[in-house]
Amino acid sequence: MNILIVHAHPEAQSFTTALKSTAQQSFEHQGHHVEISDLYAMKFNPVASQDDFTELNQPEYFNYALEQRNALKQNHLATDIEIEIEKVKRADLVIFTFPLYWTSVPAILKGWIDRVFVSGLFYGGKRFYNHGGMAGKKAMLCFTLGGRDYMFGENSIHGPIEQYLSPIQRGTLAYAGFEVLPPFIAYHVPYISQQDRQNILVDFEKYLEHLDELQPLKFPVLENFDEKMQPLN
C-alpha cells in the first residue's frame, strides 16, 4: 500500500511529530511505501493566489476555482502544486498529522488543501462524496490537542468533537471522495507525563496495525438523491 503523511507542525521535537514518525516507522515495518509532506520543513506556501498558475485563462477577472480547472487541463499549475497532487494520486491512504488549532487544522495545512485539492480533479460538477475524484482512496486524521477527553461528548462542556471535525472530515475529505477512517486523537498532550505520551504512541502503533478492521465514517451516497440533490426518501 502507498501511504502519504501530510504533516503540519513547526517543531521537529513535538509530540505531533513523534506521531508522524511512529506512523512512518509502523507502515514501513508492515512493508508499505510511505511518502511524507512535512509542510513546515518544506516551507510550503499556503496562500492561494494568481501565482499558482503559470498562465491565467481569464486575467481580467480572477476566479480561483475556475482557473484551477483550466490550469489542470492546460498544464498551467505551479510546480509545487503538481508535485503534491502526484503524491496524492499515488497514495492509497492519506494521513494528516497536526495539532488542533481553534477547532481546525493549522493554516499551513488549510492552505495545502486549498491549493492541492484542485477543482476538476478532486471535485467538480456532481463529482463529490462517493463519486468524488478521490473515490477508492482512504484518509484519516491524527491530531493532538490540549483538552481532556471527557470535555468532548454529547453532554460535555465542548460538545461532541465530531462537530469540530465536520469541515475537514465531511466538507473536505469525504466531499472529495475519500473513505474517511475514524481519527486518532491524542488528548491533553502538553500536560501529561512522558510515560503517558509513550503510552499514546504505543496505542497509535496498535491502531495503525489494525486499520483494515476500522469501519469508515458514514457520509452521503449520491444514489440516495435525485438529480437536484433532493433525498429520494
Secondary structure, 3 states (H helix, E strand, C coil): CEEEEEECCCCCCCHHHHHHHHHHHHHHHCCCEEEEEEHHHHCCCCCCCHHHECCCCCCCCCCHHHHHHHHHHHCCECHHHHHHHHHHHHCCEEEEEEECECCECCHHHHHHHHHHCCECCCEECCECHHHCCCCCCEEEEEEECCCCHHHCCCCCCCCCHHHHHHHHHHHHHHCCCCEECCCEEECCHHHCCHHHHHHHHHHHHHHHHCHHHCCCCCCCCHHHECCCCCECC
